[in-house]
Amino acid sequence: MLPTLPHHAPDRPRPSLTRSSFLLERDFPAPAAIVFAAWSSPACKARWFSIESQHRCLDFRVGGREFLYGRSSCGRRFTYEAVYREIVPDTRIVFSYDIRIEGRHGSSSLASLEISPRGEACAIRYCEQGIFLDGLDSPRGRFNGATLRLARLDGLFREKIT
């Protein structure tokens, strides 16, 4: 006789998983080394990446971790924890990360940043593949967040030029 599996609790939403991927391409008015430094320097990254955080740390090396804890604009507690998988200075960064919302696992992603010199400027390709769990996080939110962060980064480079 087969074992009886527990039924889904009626007071909790059914578990769900949504897959998504996107690619963002941008030209930045800064050399590749400066763009790379904006991702690898804790002080610089804090100026453009994410929202207000109560705790932030960045150990930028292969196997190193990045951790943010804070509240989103709608007041929900979140944690962001990344692991750097590959780093090629001024050229490429590959990392994976998890988002927790109110203590629950909301999503997991694999992301890559490619930086290509263009004279005194550079072009980037940011690619992300993610899974979004139980409706806590969404592909649209992730895409919009990444787009906003790259716009903030572009703004920092333009401030330095003007």
C-alpha positions as CSV (number, residue, x, y, z in Angstrom):
1,M,0.0,0.0,0.0
2,L,1.3,3.5,-0.9
3,P,1.8,6.0,1.9
4,T,-0.7,8.7,2.2
5,L,0.7,12.1,1.3
6,P,-0.3,15.1,3.4
7,H,-2.9,17.3,1.8
8,H,-2.2,21.0,1.1
9,A,-3.2,23.1,4.1
10,P,-6.4,25.0,3.0
11,D,-5.3,28.2,4.9
12,R,-2.1,28.6,2.9
13,P,-1.7,29.5,-0.8
14,R,-0.6,26.7,-3.1
15,P,3.1,26.7,-3.7
16,S,4.1,28.1,-7.1
17,L,7.2,28.7,-9.1
18,T,7.6,31.1,-12.0
19,R,10.7,31.2,-14.3
20,S,11.9,34.3,-16.1
21,S,15.0,35.7,-17.8
22,F,16.0,39.0,-19.2
23,L,18.9,40.8,-20.8
24,L,19.7,44.6,-20.4
25,E,22.2,46.3,-22.6
26,R,23.6,49.8,-21.8
27,D,26.3,52.1,-22.9
28,F,28.0,53.9,-20.0
29,P,30.1,57.1,-20.4
30,A,32.9,55.6,-18.3
31,P,35.8,53.2,-19.0
32,A,35.4,49.5,-18.2
33,A,37.7,49.7,-15.2
34,I,35.5,52.4,-13.6
35,V,32.3,50.4,-14.3
36,F,33.9,47.3,-12.8
37,A,34.9,49.3,-9.7
38,A,31.3,50.5,-9.3
39,W,30.4,46.8,-8.7
40,S,33.4,45.8,-6.7
41,S,33.8,48.8,-4.3
42,P,31.5,48.6,-1.2
43,A,31.3,52.4,-0.9
44,C,30.5,53.0,-4.5
45,K,28.0,50.1,-4.8
46,A,26.1,51.4,-1.8
47,R,25.4,54.6,-3.8
48,W,23.5,53.0,-6.6
49,F,22.5,49.4,-5.7
50,S,19.2,48.6,-4.0
51,I,17.2,50.6,-1.5
52,E,17.9,51.8,2.0
53,S,19.4,49.0,4.0
54,Q,20.0,48.5,7.7
55,H,22.9,46.2,7.1
56,R,25.2,45.8,4.1
57,C,28.4,43.9,3.5
58,L,30.4,43.0,0.4
59,D,33.2,40.5,0.1
60,F,34.0,40.9,-3.6
61,R,36.0,37.8,-4.6
62,V,35.2,34.4,-6.1
63,G,33.3,32.6,-3.4
64,G,32.7,35.8,-1.5
65,R,29.3,37.0,-0.4
66,E,27.3,40.1,-0.5
67,F,24.5,40.7,2.0
68,L,21.8,43.4,2.4
69,Y,19.1,43.5,5.0
70,G,16.5,46.2,5.1
71,R,13.0,47.2,4.2
72,S,11.5,47.7,0.7
73,S,9.6,50.9,-0.3
74,C,6.4,49.2,0.7
75,G,7.8,48.4,4.2
76,R,8.4,44.7,3.8
77,R,11.6,43.2,5.4
78,F,14.0,41.7,2.9
79,T,17.4,40.1,2.7
80,Y,19.6,39.8,-0.4
81,E,22.4,37.3,-0.2
82,A,24.7,36.8,-3.2
83,V,27.7,34.5,-3.9
84,Y,30.3,35.6,-6.5
85,R,30.9,32.6,-8.9
86,E,33.4,34.2,-11.4
87,I,35.2,37.5,-11.5
88,V,37.3,38.6,-14.4
89,P,38.6,42.2,-13.7
90,D,37.1,44.9,-16.0
91,T,35.4,42.2,-18.1
92,R,32.9,39.9,-16.3
93,I,31.1,39.1,-13.0
94,V,28.9,36.0,-12.5
95,F,26.9,35.7,-9.3
96,S,23.9,33.9,-7.8
97,Y,21.6,35.4,-5.2
98,D,18.5,34.7,-3.1
99,I,15.9,37.2,-1.9
100,R,13.9,36.6,1.3
101,I,10.8,38.6,2.0
102,E,9.5,38.7,5.5
103,G,11.8,35.7,6.2
104,R,10.4,33.6,3.4
105,H,12.4,32.5,0.3
106,G,11.0,34.7,-2.5
107,S,13.4,34.1,-5.4
108,S,16.8,32.7,-6.6
109,S,18.7,34.1,-9.5
110,L,21.8,33.5,-11.6
111,A,23.2,36.8,-13.1
112,S,26.1,37.9,-15.3
113,L,27.6,41.2,-16.1
114,E,29.7,41.6,-19.3
115,I,31.7,44.8,-19.8
116,S,33.1,45.7,-23.2
117,P,35.4,48.7,-23.7
118,R,34.3,51.3,-26.2
119,G,37.2,53.8,-26.3
120,E,36.8,56.0,-23.2
121,A,33.4,54.5,-22.5
122,C,32.0,50.9,-22.3
123,A,29.0,48.8,-23.1
124,I,27.5,46.3,-20.6
125,R,25.3,43.3,-21.0
126,Y,23.4,42.3,-17.8
127,C,21.7,38.9,-18.0
128,E,19.6,37.3,-15.3
129,Q,17.7,34.0,-15.0
130,G,15.4,33.6,-12.0
131,I,12.8,31.6,-10.3
132,F,10.2,33.3,-8.2
133,L,8.5,31.4,-5.4
134,D,4.9,31.5,-4.2
135,G,4.2,35.0,-5.5
136,L,6.4,36.7,-3.0
137,D,8.6,38.3,-5.7
138,S,7.9,38.8,-9.4
139,P,9.7,38.8,-12.8
140,R,8.3,42.3,-13.5
141,G,9.6,43.6,-10.2
142,R,13.0,42.1,-10.8
143,F,13.3,43.6,-14.3
144,N,12.1,47.0,-13.1
145,G,14.5,46.9,-10.2
146,A,17.5,46.0,-12.4
147,T,16.5,48.7,-14.9
148,L,16.3,51.3,-12.1
149,R,19.7,50.2,-10.6
150,L,21.4,50.5,-14.0
151,A,19.9,54.0,-14.5
152,R,21.2,55.0,-11.0
153,L,24.6,53.7,-12.0
154,D,24.5,55.7,-15.3
155,G,23.5,58.8,-13.3
156,L,26.6,58.5,-11.1
157,F,28.9,58.3,-14.2
158,R,27.1,61.3,-15.7
159,E,27.5,63.3,-12.5
160,K,31.3,62.8,-12.7
161,I,31.4,64.0,-16.3
162,T,29.3,67.2,-15.9
